[in-house]
Each structure stands twice: as C-alpha cells, then as structure tokens.
Amino acid sequence: MSHFVIIGAGECGARAAFALREKGFEGEITLVGTETLLPYERPPLSKASISEALEPKLIAASERYAEVGIRLLTGVSAKSLDAEAKRVVLSDGSVLSYDKLLLATGASPRAFPGAPAVSARIRALRTHHDAVSLRDVMKPGRHIAIIGGGFIGLEVAATAIKLGARVTLVEGLERVLKRGVPEEIALALSERHRGEGIDLRCGAAIEAVGEETGHAFIKIGGERLEADLILVGIGAQPNVELAQAAGLAIENGIAVDGHLQTSSPDVYAAGDCCSFPLEIYGGKRVRLESWRNAQEQGNLAAANMMGANEAVWAVPWFWSDQYDLTLQIAGLADGAVTHLRRDLGDGAFILFHLDGEGRLLAASGIGTGNAVARDIRLAEMLIAARAHPDPAALTASNVKLKSLLAA
C-alpha cells in the first residue's frame, strides 16, 4: 500500500491531506505537525484570537482525521530527509518511509537584526500561543510598540488600539505596505490608523532594540521609546532547512516547477515555503504567503501526487481586515505602467493596474465590509483571461465589470 507523508500541519498540509482522500487516494496518509494543537486557521491570529480570546479555529475536529484515515502526528518535527532512500526521521527518533512526500513547512517570522532573541517583552506572531501571549498584554494603560508596517503589524495595531492599549508603529520605509500595495491605498489606511490614535512613524531608522527590567525599548534618532511589549512584524522567511539539507533546489524558498514538484521527483512542496513559476505572468518565479494560496496549493499538490499533472493557474489574491475596512488585491502589479481608479461610493475604490499594452495585471481595492469584494472577484477573472479592457470602462462606475468579462 502506498504511503504519502506530509510535513507541516498548517493550512496547506492539512488541506492536502483531506484532498487526497476526497480525490480517492486509498493508501496511508501521515500528517506531521510541530505544534501540539490540531491544525488551525492562521488569519484570526492578528485579530479575533487576540481581541475576543477565541480558541483556535480548527480546520477539522480530531474525529474527522480518524474518520478518513489520516494519521496525525502533533508535537513532532522532521529532523532529516533522505530523498534517495525516501525516508524522513522525526524529532522523536521515529522513521517514516514514503512513496510521495509533500513539504508544507510554511514560514517563520524574521527577527529584527541585532535585537535580542524573542523574549517575554519582544515578540513575534505566528502561532496561536503567540496570539494568547499578546492578548495578556494588550490592555488599557499598556504601551505596545510594533516594528513593521506590513499586514501583520497594521492588523495587530488595529486590534491593540481597540483593546485600549497605546500603540506606536515604526516603519523604516517612507510608508506602510510598501511591498505590493499601491500608495493611494496605503495612505488611506495610514490616515485611518492615525485617526484611531496610532502613533505611526514612517521613515524611522531604528538604532537599537532591547529589553530591560520591566520594559523593552527602541532607539530612534536619539529618542528612546519605551514599551511594555515590542512586536516584531517585518515579514517571514520560508522554512527551507529540511529541504536544503537534503540537497533540494532552493530559490527564495523550496524551488518547485509548475506542478509543485521539487528537484527530487517524488517530493513536492506547497504553500509559504515554496517558490514556483506563475505562467500567467510569463513564468515569473514567485513565493506567496497567503491563506488562499495555501489552500489552493494544498489541493493541487494532492492532485499531482496522485498523477494529475496539473499546473499552477490561480491568480494571486490577498486580503486584510483593519477596523471596518477590508483591503483586497488580485494579481501582481509588477510591470504595470497605468493605474486607473474606479470609485464605488462611501470612500470605497479600486485601482486597476495595466501593462504597456493595456493588459490588466492586477486590481487593488479598499472599502468597508464587502464593498470591493465583488468587483475584485470580477477583476480576478479578467486577469485570468489576460483581458485588455477599455480603460474608460474600468473607471466608469456605471459600467459593470461583468460586461467587460463577457466582452
């Protein structure tokens, strides 16, 4: 009987395990996770898991794994991989032999250069345990300092201010969300954060980060900023150590082909840990850290482990909730030369990003609730179709995007 092993029990790995059963795989499945908790959703960690003291949102109850015949090992990690012998050694000393292997090892928070190791007052956010620890500090009268104006930093800032804490957010670049988010949307978010009381400091060169008895501190331009807690949110790095030690190709993550196959034929990689060529953008190699990408690639990896030979096709999609605002982005705007705005009313708007030949590459939108969701979804379909829509129609709010798709 064939044995498929999945290393990494996050969104991608757990979805892949269930997808194997849904697609009719009848062999053995072993899913290995380093955390002691059952696999859970990560998007709530920066929001509801802190503010509402929620238990982790499980991907499936423990009974479900048993029902479909998935052997779930928690609290253990993979220590070594022998791709030739097709064998993985776990941290508890046990050995797993496999016919096909999926690496869904995810990513880890980047440490701030020169800062002390993560401690009681200098934290990162990646796990439910991290969220619980933050919840204990984010209270009225406490000062939270956040390093990094990306999605995690801004989402945690919104959560902390909602809980009554005082918040200072420090970003080294000249604006927040410098990578991948248009300036117009970043400015709208910055205004909202400042309006809510966040002390937002962009273009700030951090000289030192440290911890002393009773507090942590950041030195910026001669100023010493003291806080009860510092959250470091400066991005994540792919967990490639296992693959690299096994001799697999690495390129901004575990390098896979368009079918998520690594340089070892029976080893696949998916989710945050891998980089892959995206055909819809001319084979550009990308690595995506997003909830939907983890789900989609988990399903695709399962299909291809069973011989489907299907290529990555999905248009990248990201979202972030901050206060009552939702930001959504479809596609990749790299190479765009034209940026067109469509106003949707009540402050909501979408920016369309086109290349020099008029092809729609990406769309970015912001608004309250689901104000931009429908149009971003239609834009995603236009991107997938490699459409060259009429620029005047994109900006005209009375022209339905669905009509452009039909055309």
Residue pairs with C-beta under 8 A, 6 or more apart in sequence:
1 26
1 27
1 28
2 25
2 27
2 28
2 99
2 100
3 27
3 28
3 29
3 30
3 96
3 97
3 98
3 99
4 20
4 25
4 27
4 28
4 29
4 30
4 98
4 99
4 100
4 101
4 102
4 305
5 29
5 30
5 32
5 88
5 96
5 98
5 100
5 101
5 102
6 13
6 16
6 17
6 29
6 30
6 31
6 32
6 101
6 102
6 104
7 13
7 32
7 78
7 88
7 101
7 102
7 103
7 104
7 105
7 242
8 32
8 33
8 102
8 103
8 104
8 105
8 106
8 239
8 271
8 273
9 31
9 32
9 33
9 34
9 35
9 39
9 72
9 74
9 104
10 33
10 39
10 42
10 104
10 106
10 271
10 294
11 39
11 41
11 42
11 59
11 271
11 291
11 294
11 295
11 298
12 104
12 106
12 270
12 271
12 272
12 294
12 295
12 297
12 298
12 301
13 31
13 33
13 39
13 102
13 104
13 271
13 298
14 31
14 39
14 59
14 60
14 298
15 59
15 294
15 295
15 298
15 299
15 302
16 102
16 104
16 270
16 298
16 299
16 301
16 302
17 29
17 31
17 65
17 70
17 302
18 60
18 68
18 70
19 298
19 299
19 302
19 303
20 29
20 302
20 305
20 306
21 29
21 68
21 69
21 70
23 302
23 303
23 306
24 306
25 302
25 305
25 306
27 99
28 69
28 71
29 69
29 70
29 71
30 70
30 71
30 73
30 96
31 39
31 65
31 70
31 71
31 72
31 73
32 73
32 76
32 77
32 78
32 88
32 90
32 96
33 39
33 72
33 73
33 74
33 75
33 76
34 75
34 76
34 77
35 74
35 75
35 127
35 128
35 129
36 74
36 75
37 56
37 74
37 128
38 56
38 58
38 59
38 60
38 61
38 62
38 72
38 74
39 58
39 59
39 60
39 72
40 56
40 57
40 58
40 59
40 128
41 56
41 57
41 58
41 59
41 291
42 126
42 291
43 291
44 54
44 56
44 57
45 125
45 126
45 127
45 128
45 130
45 131
46 125
46 131
46 151
46 152
46 155
46 156
46 159
47 155
47 158
47 159
47 321
48 54
49 56
49 128
49 131
49 132
49 135
50 131
50 134
50 135
50 138
50 156
50 159
50 160
50 163
51 135
51 159
51 162
51 163
53 135
56 128
62 72
65 71
65 72
73 90
76 90
76 91
76 92
76 94
77 90
77 91
78 88
78 89
78 90
78 91
78 105
78 242
79 89
79 90
79 91
79 242
80 88
80 89
80 242
80 245
80 246
81 87
81 88
81 89
81 101
81 242
81 243
81 245
81 246
81 267
82 88
82 246
83 246
83 247
83 248
83 264
83 266
83 267
85 97
86 97
86 98
86 99
86 101
86 266
87 95
87 96
87 97
87 98
88 95
88 96
88 98
88 101
89 95
89 96
90 96
98 266
99 266
100 266
100 267
100 268
100 305
101 266
101 267
101 268
102 267
102 268
102 269
102 270
102 301
102 302
102 305
103 242
103 243
103 254
103 262
103 267
103 268
103 269
103 270
103 273
103 274
104 269
104 270
104 271
104 273
104 294
104 298
104 301
105 238
105 239
105 240
105 242
105 243
105 254
105 269
105 273
106 238
106 239
106 271
106 272
106 273
107 236
107 237
107 238
107 239
107 272
107 273
107 289
108 126
108 236
108 237
108 239
109 124
109 125
109 126
109 232
109 233
109 234
109 235
109 236
110 232
110 234
110 235
110 236
110 237
111 117
111 118
111 124
111 232
112 147
112 206
112 209
112 232
112 234
114 208
114 209
115 122
115 209
115 210
115 232
116 122
116 209
116 210
116 211
118 124
118 232
119 211
120 211
121 211
121 215
121 216
121 227
121 228
121 229
121 230
122 209
122 211
122 216
122 229
122 230
122 232
123 130
123 133
123 134
123 229
123 230
123 231
123 232
124 130
124 231
124 232
124 233
125 131
125 134
125 152
125 156
125 231
125 233
126 236
134 156
134 229
134 231
137 144
137 165
137 228
137 229
138 144
138 159
138 160
138 163
138 164
138 165
138 229
139 163
139 164
139 165
140 163
140 164
140 165
141 164
141 165
142 165
142 166
142 228
142 229
143 165
143 166
143 167
143 168
143 226
143 227
143 228
143 229
144 156
144 157
144 160
144 165
144 166
144 167
144 168
144 227
144 228
144 229
144 230
144 231
145 167
145 168
145 169
145 170
145 216
145 218
145 225
145 227
145 229
145 230
145 231
146 153
146 156
146 157
146 160
146 167
146 168
146 169
146 170
146 230
146 231
146 233
147 153
147 170
147 206
147 209
147 218
147 230
147 231
147 232
147 233
147 234
148 169
148 170
148 171
148 232
148 233
148 234
148 235
149 169
149 170
149 171
149 173
149 175
149 176
149 177
149 178
149 200
149 202
150 176
150 177
150 179
150 233
150 234
150 235
151 177
151 318
151 320
152 233
153 169
153 171
153 176
153 231
153 233
154 169
154 176
154 177
154 189
154 193
154 320
154 322
155 320
155 321
155 322
156 231
156 233
157 167
157 169
157 193
157 198
158 193
158 196
158 322
158 323
160 167
161 167
161 196
161 197
161 198
162 323
166 197
166 199
167 197
167 198
167 199
168 198
168 199
168 201
168 225
168 227
169 176
169 193
169 198
169 199
169 200
169 201
170 201
170 204
170 206
170 218
170 220
170 225
171 200
171 201
171 202
171 203
171 204
172 203
172 204
172 205
172 206
173 202
173 203
174 202
174 203
175 183
175 186
175 187
175 190
175 202
176 186
176 189
176 190
176 200
176 202
177 185
177 186
177 189
178 186
180 318
180 329
180 332
180 333
181 327
181 329
181 364
182 333
182 339
182 351
182 353
182 364
184 341
184 351
185 327
185 351
185 364
185 365
185 366
188 347
188 366
189 322
189 325
189 327
189 366
190 200
190 202
192 322
192 323
192 325
193 200
193 322
194 200
196 323
201 220
204 220
204 221
205 220
205 221
206 218
206 219
206 220
207 219
207 220
207 221
208 217
208 218
208 219
209 216
209 217
209 218
209 219
209 230
209 232
210 216
210 217
211 217
215 226
215 227
215 228
216 226
216 227
216 228
216 229
216 230
217 224
217 225
217 226
217 227
218 224
218 225
218 227
218 230
219 225
236 272
236 289
238 252
238 253
238 254
238 272
238 273
238 274
238 275
238 287
239 272
239 273
240 250
240 253
240 254
240 273
243 250
243 254
243 262
243 267
243 269
243 273
244 250
246 264
247 263
247 264
248 254
248 255
248 262
248 263
248 264
248 267
248 269
249 255
249 262
249 263
251 275
251 285
252 275
252 285
252 287
253 269
253 272
253 273
253 274
253 275
253 287
254 262
254 269
254 273
254 274
254 275
255 262
255 263
255 274
255 275
255 276
255 285
256 262
256 268
256 269
256 270
256 274
256 275
256 276
257 276
257 277
258 276
258 277
258 279
258 311
258 312
259 300
259 304
259 309
259 310
259 311
259 312
260 268
260 269
260 270
260 274
260 276
260 297
260 300
260 301
260 304
260 312
261 267
261 268
261 304
262 268
262 269
268 301
268 304
268 305
269 301
270 294
270 297
270 298
270 300
270 301
271 293
271 294
271 297
271 298
272 287
272 288
272 289
272 294
274 287
274 297
275 285
275 286
275 287
276 285
276 286
276 287
276 312
277 283
277 284
277 285
277 312
278 284
278 285
278 286
278 312
278 316
278 332
279 311
279 312
279 313
280 313
280 315
280 383
280 384
280 386
281 332
281 334
281 361
284 332
284 334
286 316
286 332
288 316
290 316
290 317
290 318
292 314
292 317
293 314
293 316
293 317
296 314
297 312
300 310
300 312
303 310
304 310
313 384
315 330
315 331
315 380
315 383
315 384
316 329
316 330
316 331
316 332
317 328
317 329
317 330
317 376
317 380
318 327
318 328
318 329
319 326
319 327
319 328
319 329
320 326
320 327
321 327
324 368
324 369
325 366
325 367
325 368
326 366
326 367
326 368
326 369
326 370
326 371
326 372
326 373
327 364
327 365
327 366
328 364
328 365
328 366
328 372
328 373
328 376
329 362
329 363
329 364
329 365
329 376
330 362
330 363
330 376
330 377
330 379
330 380
330 383
331 353
331 360
331 361
331 362
331 363
331 379
331 380
331 383
332 361
332 362
333 353
333 361
333 362
333 364
334 361
335 355
335 361
336 353
336 354
336 355
336 361
336 362
337 354
337 355
337 356
338 353
338 354
338 355
338 356
338 358
338 391
339 351
339 352
339 353
339 354
340 351
340 352
340 354
340 391
340 394
340 395
341 349
341 350
341 351
341 352
341 395
342 349
342 350
342 351
342 352
342 375
342 394
342 395
342 396
342 397
343 349
343 397
344 350
344 365
344 367
344 371
344 372
344 375
344 397
345 397
346 367
346 368
346 371
347 367
347 368
348 365
348 366
348 367
348 368
348 371
348 372
349 365
349 366
349 367
349 372
350 363
350 364
350 365
350 372
350 375
350 376
350 379
351 363
351 364
351 365
352 360
352 362
352 363
352 379
352 389
352 394
352 395
353 360
353 361
353 362
353 363
353 364
354 360
354 361
354 391
355 361
357 388
358 388
358 389
358 391
359 386
359 387
359 388
360 379
360 382
360 383
360 387
360 388
360 389
360 394
361 383
362 383
363 375
363 376
363 379
363 380
363 383
365 371
365 372
365 375
365 376
366 372
375 401
378 401
378 402
378 404
378 405
379 401
381 405
382 389
382 401
382 404
382 405
385 405
387 404
387 405
389 404
389 407
390 404
393 399
393 403
393 404
394 401
394 404
